[in-house]
Amino acid sequence: MTLPSAPDVAIVGAGAAGIAAARECAALGLSCLVLEAMDRIGGRAFTESARLGAPFDHGASWLHQANDNPLVPLARALGFRLVDSDAVRERHVFIGSRRATPGELAELEAACLRFGTTVAARAALGPPDLPLAAAVPSGAFWDATVAHREGPVISAAQLEELSLLDFVANDLAPPNLMPEIGVGALVGRLAEGLPIRTGLPVARIRWGGKGAIVLDTAEGSLAARACIVTVSTGVLAAGEAIAFDPPLPEAVREAVAGLPLGLLTKVAFRAAGEDRLDLPPFASLWRHVASPDEAAMTFHAWPFGRDHLIGFIGGRAAWDLARAGPAAAEAFAREELSRFFGPARVARALRAPAAVVTDWGTNPFTRGAYSYARPGHAGARAALAAAALAGGRLRFAGEACHTRLAGTVGGAWESGQAAARAVAAALG
């Protein structure tokens, strides 16, 4: 493929937003070139099979809110199998070393409903934009467990770090579909035929003049009529990653600062034999916690009947383990499983050493997993999405820019499409 040397649109980042933007540019008749710092496409949607012997999503695993997710019809058009994991999932919950009784599970379900109702009612009152921690139910047996799941596990941050209004605005509804091929593989398939250069970080974006926007790389400079920046807010906040000349306006920098990246780390094991720990395919495994801030993991067992058991840990505990290294994360996951099944059975059931530990917390090209809004910054997503620099020819896109599907591949996809349409309008 011959790549354009002076494209209409330069796109920084070949994740879901960048790929969607490139496809939209092509549909609008604009030439483009996507520059990706990593040596692969997909960004935080990354599927690989080498280490686990079958597709494993290091990042995004589900197509959330599937009835509104733009990737669902694209996946179906390609003939990919999608499984509603909510419909086939069994929830296995432990209190200490014993399984919760049916009555206790009913109380847990009631606590989940109470959490959603309570935070939605407080958000409906409007500003001030409180920390989510100020609005969650507390005191009942399961309240901390539900809050832990909604905070560190799902939102990838602690409750006190999360904007209540943003949390409620981005509360995702089922169904949640899993592509058998993997979300990252789906995104990669949708990138086929696009003009993408991998392994080429953008060091500086010069956008201050009325002429071309210039992107400086290790291989020289690229001039384009317009530019869409789709890197994570973690990268944008790290000034040394990509420099902007002139510096970004204060309003843009404030929006970025209000949308830091949380961290969700996965630790994935392979079974050593036939023992599946009495868990069926697609089962979820939780445990009761005494505090929403407790370091605890949830697990997703044997998806698609594969021999994969995947642990999830988020928020502060995930950052601590990222600093300690992958061996510490694997050891912690084994300790968590040993609570339920005993260390001897876990040692027999899971291969060692064989865990795959995701590296989003240490990856310099992501600097986290996905964004959350700080308290008082519920409007930051809309502000970043609306930022129109260089006469509207420089725009931002990505999951952090979506006000309803934030933190998801679907949100990133729609954001990239919207940014491409916006720069097309600016170019006339």
C-alpha positions in Angstrom: 0.0 0.0 0.0 1.2 3.5 -0.9 0.7 5.7 2.1 -0.3 9.4 1.5 2.6 11.8 2.1 0.4 14.9 2.7 -3.0 13.5 3.8 -6.1 15.5 4.4 -6.2 14.1 7.9 -3.4 12.8 10.2 -4.8 10.5 12.9 -2.7 9.9 16.0 -3.4 6.4 17.5 -4.6 3.2 15.9 -7.0 2.2 18.6 -10.8 1.9 18.1 -11.2 5.7 17.8 -8.4 6.1 15.3 -9.6 3.2 13.2 -13.2 4.5 13.2 -12.0 8.0 12.3 -10.0 6.6 9.4 -13.0 4.6 8.1 -15.2 7.6 8.4 -12.6 9.8 6.5 -12.6 7.3 3.7 -16.4 7.3 3.6 -16.2 11.1 3.4 -13.7 11.2 0.6 -10.8 12.4 2.7 -7.3 10.9 2.5 -5.8 10.0 5.9 -2.8 8.5 7.5 -2.9 6.8 11.0 0.3 7.0 13.0 0.6 4.4 15.9 3.3 4.5 18.5 3.0 0.8 19.4 4.1 -2.0 17.0 0.5 -3.2 16.6 -3.0 -1.8 16.1 -5.9 -1.8 18.4 -4.7 0.3 21.3 -6.4 -0.9 24.4 -8.4 -3.5 22.4 -5.8 -6.2 22.1 -6.3 -9.9 21.4 -3.5 -12.4 21.4 -3.4 -16.2 21.4 0.2 -17.2 21.7 0.5 -17.4 25.4 -2.8 -19.0 26.3 -3.3 -21.1 23.2 -6.6 -19.3 22.3 -7.8 -15.7 21.9 -7.3 -13.7 25.1 -8.3 -10.0 25.3 -5.7 -8.1 27.3 -8.0 -5.0 27.3 -11.6 -4.7 26.3 -13.5 -8.1 26.4 -17.1 -7.2 26.0 -19.3 -5.1 23.6 -21.2 -3.3 26.3 -24.7 -2.0 25.9 -25.0 -4.1 22.9 -28.3 -2.7 21.6 -26.6 0.7 21.2 -23.1 -0.4 20.5 -21.9 0.5 16.9 -19.5 -2.5 16.8 -22.3 -5.1 17.2 -23.8 -4.8 13.7 -20.3 -4.6 12.3 -19.3 -7.9 14.0 -22.5 -9.6 12.9 -22.0 -8.4 9.3 -18.6 -10.1 9.4 -20.2 -13.3 10.7 -18.5 -13.3 14.1 -20.1 -15.3 16.9 -21.2 -13.1 19.8 -22.2 -14.6 23.2 -24.4 -12.8 25.7 -22.3 -13.6 28.7 -25.0 -12.3 31.1 -27.5 -14.8 29.8 -25.1 -17.8 30.2 -23.2 -16.7 33.3 -23.6 -18.3 36.7 -22.6 -16.1 39.7 -20.5 -17.9 42.3 -20.1 -15.9 45.5 -18.1 -16.8 48.6 -18.3 -15.6 52.1 -14.9 -16.5 53.6 -14.3 -20.1 52.4 -17.9 -21.1 51.9 -20.4 -20.4 49.1 -23.2 -18.0 49.8 -26.6 -19.6 50.3 -29.5 -18.9 47.9 -31.0 -16.5 50.5 -27.7 -14.6 50.8 -27.5 -14.4 47.0 -31.0 -12.9 47.0 -29.8 -10.3 49.5 -26.8 -9.6 47.2 -29.1 -9.0 44.3 -31.2 -6.7 46.4 -28.1 -4.8 47.4 -27.1 -4.4 43.7 -30.6 -2.9 42.9 -30.4 -0.7 46.0 -27.0 0.7 44.9 -28.2 1.6 41.4 -31.4 3.2 42.8 -29.7 5.2 45.5 -26.9 6.7 43.3 -29.3 7.5 40.5 -31.7 9.3 42.9 -28.8 11.4 44.3 -27.5 12.2 40.8 -31.0 13.3 39.7 -30.8 16.1 42.3 -28.0 17.6 40.1 -25.0 19.6 41.2 -22.8 19.7 43.2 -21.0 16.8 41.5 -20.1 14.7 44.6 -17.7 11.9 44.9 -19.5 8.6 44.3 -18.4 7.5 47.8 -20.8 10.1 49.3 -23.9 8.6 47.6 -23.5 4.9 47.9 -25.5 2.8 50.4 -23.6 1.5 53.4 -24.2 -0.6 56.5 -25.9 -3.6 55.1 -23.9 -6.9 54.8 -23.4 -6.7 51.0 -23.1 -3.0 50.5 -19.3 -2.9 50.5 -19.1 -5.8 48.1 -21.4 -4.1 45.6 -19.6 -0.8 46.0 -16.2 -2.5 45.5 -17.5 -4.1 42.3 -18.9 -0.8 40.9 -15.8 1.2 41.9 -12.4 -0.6 41.6 -13.6 -3.5 39.5 -15.9 -1.8 37.0 -14.8 1.8 37.1 -11.1 1.0 37.8 -10.8 3.6 40.5 -11.8 4.1 44.2 -15.2 5.5 45.0 -13.9 8.7 46.4 -12.1 9.4 43.1 -15.2 9.1 40.9 -17.6 11.7 39.8 -21.1 10.7 40.8 -22.8 12.5 37.9 -20.4 11.0 35.4 -20.7 7.5 36.9 -24.5 7.6 36.5 -24.4 9.1 33.0 -22.2 6.2 31.9 -24.0 3.4 33.7 -24.1 0.7 31.1 -27.1 -1.5 30.4 -27.1 -5.1 29.2 -26.7 -7.0 27.1 -23.0 -7.4 27.2 -21.7 -9.5 24.2 -18.4 -11.3 24.0 -17.0 -11.9 20.4 -15.5 -15.4 20.3 -12.7 -14.1 18.1 -11.9 -11.3 20.7 -12.7 -7.6 20.8 -9.2 -6.7 19.8 -9.3 -9.1 16.8 -12.6 -7.6 15.8 -11.1 -4.1 15.8 -8.1 -5.4 13.9 -10.4 -6.9 11.2 -12.1 -3.5 10.9 -8.8 -1.9 10.3 -7.9 -4.0 7.3 -7.0 -1.9 4.2 -6.5 1.4 6.1 -3.4 3.5 5.8 -1.7 2.8 9.1 1.9 3.2 10.2 2.8 1.3 13.4 5.9 1.7 15.5 6.0 5.5 14.8 5.3 7.7 17.8 4.4 11.3 17.3 6.7 13.5 19.3 5.2 16.9 18.6 2.1 18.4 16.9 2.6 22.0 15.6 -0.9 23.4 15.1 -0.6 27.2 15.7 -0.6 28.5 12.1 -3.3 28.8 9.6 -1.7 26.4 7.2 -1.0 22.7 7.6 -0.8 21.0 10.9 2.7 19.4 11.2 3.4 16.2 13.1 7.1 15.5 14.0 8.2 11.9 14.3 11.6 10.1 14.4 11.3 9.6 10.7 10.6 13.2 9.9 7.6 15.5 9.7 4.2 15.0 8.2 2.0 17.9 7.1 -1.8 17.4 7.0 -4.7 19.7 6.6 -6.3 18.4 9.8 -5.5 16.1 12.7 -7.4 13.9 15.1 -5.7 12.9 18.3 -7.0 9.6 19.8 -4.3 8.8 22.4 -5.5 8.2 26.0 -5.9 11.0 28.5 -3.1 9.3 30.4 -0.7 10.0 27.5 -2.1 13.5 26.9 -1.6 14.4 30.6 2.1 13.3 30.4 3.5 16.3 28.7 6.7 14.5 27.7 4.8 12.0 25.6 3.4 14.3 22.9 4.3 18.0 22.9 1.8 20.5 21.4 3.2 23.7 19.8 1.7 26.0 20.9 0.7 24.4 24.2 -2.9 23.2 24.5 -5.4 25.9 25.8 -6.1 25.8 29.5 -9.6 24.6 29.0 -8.4 21.5 27.1 -5.7 20.8 29.7 -8.3 21.1 32.5 -10.6 18.7 30.7 -7.7 16.2 30.3 -6.7 16.6 34.0 -10.3 15.9 35.0 -10.3 12.5 33.1 -7.4 10.5 34.4 -7.0 6.8 33.6 -7.9 4.2 36.1 -6.4 0.7 36.1 -7.9 -2.7 35.6 -5.4 -5.5 35.5 -6.1 -9.1 34.3 -4.3 -12.2 35.5 -5.1 -15.1 33.2 -4.3 -18.7 34.0 -4.5 -22.0 32.0 -5.9 -25.1 33.6 -3.3 -27.8 34.2 -5.7 -30.7 33.7 -9.4 -31.5 33.8 -10.1 -29.8 37.1 -12.3 -26.7 36.5 -12.7 -25.8 40.2 -16.4 -26.7 40.0 -17.1 -23.6 37.8 -19.0 -23.9 34.5 -18.0 -21.9 31.4 -18.6 -18.1 31.7 -19.1 -18.3 35.5 -18.2 -15.2 37.5 -16.5 -15.6 40.9 -16.8 -12.9 43.6 -16.2 -12.8 47.3 -17.7 -10.8 50.1 -15.5 -7.8 51.2 -15.7 -5.8 54.4 -14.7 -2.5 52.7 -15.0 -1.1 49.2 -11.3 -0.4 49.3 -10.3 -3.9 50.1 -7.8 -5.5 47.7 -9.9 -8.2 46.1 -10.2 -9.9 42.8 -13.2 -11.2 40.8 -12.8 -14.0 38.2 -14.3 -15.0 34.9 -14.1 -18.7 34.4 -13.5 -20.7 31.2 -15.0 -18.4 28.5 -16.2 -20.3 25.5 -15.2 -23.5 27.2 -11.5 -22.6 27.0 -9.1 -23.5 29.7 -8.7 -19.9 30.8 -9.4 -18.5 34.3 -9.2 -14.8 34.3 -8.9 -12.6 37.4 -9.6 -8.9 37.5 -8.3 -6.3 40.0 -8.8 -2.6 39.7 -8.2 0.7 41.3 -5.6 1.4 43.9 -4.7 -2.3 44.4 -4.1 -2.7 40.7 -1.7 0.2 40.7 0.2 -1.2 43.7 0.5 -4.6 41.9 1.6 -2.9 38.7 4.5 -1.3 40.6 5.4 -4.6 42.2 5.5 -6.4 38.9 3.7 -9.3 37.2 5.0 -12.0 39.6 3.3 -10.1 42.5 0.0 -9.9 40.6 0.1 -13.7 39.8 0.9 -14.5 43.4 -2.0 -12.3 44.6 -4.4 -14.0 42.2 -3.4 -17.4 43.4 -3.9 -16.3 47.0 -7.3 -15.0 46.2 -8.3 -18.3 44.6 -6.8 -20.2 47.5 -9.4 -18.6 49.7 -12.1 -20.5 47.9 -10.5 -23.8 46.9 -7.4 -24.1 49.1 -3.8 -23.6 48.0 -3.2 -27.3 47.2 -6.1 -27.6 44.8 -5.2 -24.3 43.1 -1.6 -25.4 42.6 -2.8 -28.6 41.0 -5.5 -27.0 38.9 -3.6 -24.1 37.3 -0.4 -24.3 35.3 2.6 -22.7 36.9 4.3 -20.6 35.8 1.8 -19.8 33.1 -0.1 -16.6 34.0 -0.5 -13.7 31.6 -0.6 -10.4 33.5 -1.7 -7.4 31.5 0.6 -4.3 31.5 -1.7 -1.3 31.1 -0.3 0.3 34.2 3.3 0.3 33.0 2.7 0.6 29.3 4.0 4.1 28.3 1.7 4.3 25.3 -1.5 3.9 27.4 -0.6 4.7 31.1 -3.7 3.1 32.4 -6.8 1.2 31.3 -9.6 3.6 30.7 -10.8 7.0 31.9 -12.9 8.1 34.8 -14.1 11.6 35.7 -12.9 13.2 38.9 -15.6 14.7 41.2 -16.5 18.1 39.9 -15.5 17.2 36.4 -18.6 15.6 35.0 -18.5 17.9 32.1 -14.9 17.2 31.1 -15.8 14.5 28.5 -18.1 16.8 26.6 -15.5 19.6 26.8 -12.7 17.5 25.4 -14.9 16.1 22.6 -16.0 19.7 21.7 -12.5 21.2 21.7 -11.9 22.5 18.2 -8.4 23.9 17.7 -6.8 25.4 14.6 -10.2 26.5 13.3 -11.7 23.1 14.0 -9.0 21.2 12.2 -7.5 19.7 15.3 -9.9 17.5 17.3 -9.7 14.9 20.1 -11.4 11.5 20.2 -11.4 8.3 22.2 -13.4 6.6 25.0 -12.7 9.6 27.3 -14.6 11.8 24.9 -17.9 9.9 24.9 -20.5 11.1 27.4 -22.7 7.9 27.4 -20.3 5.0 26.6 -17.2 6.2 28.3 -14.5 3.6 29.0 -15.8 1.3 26.2 -14.6 0.4 22.7 -18.1 1.4 21.4 -17.7 4.8 22.9 -14.3 5.2 21.4 -15.6 4.1 18.0 -18.4 6.7 17.9 -16.1 9.4 19.2 -13.7 8.7 16.3 -16.5 8.9 13.8 -17.8 12.2 15.2 -14.3 13.7 15.1 -13.8 12.7 11.5 -17.1 14.4 10.6 -16.1 17.5 12.5 -12.8 17.9 10.8 -14.5 17.2 7.4 -16.9 20.1 8.1 -14.0 22.4 9.1 -12.2 21.5 5.9 -15.3 22.3 3.9 
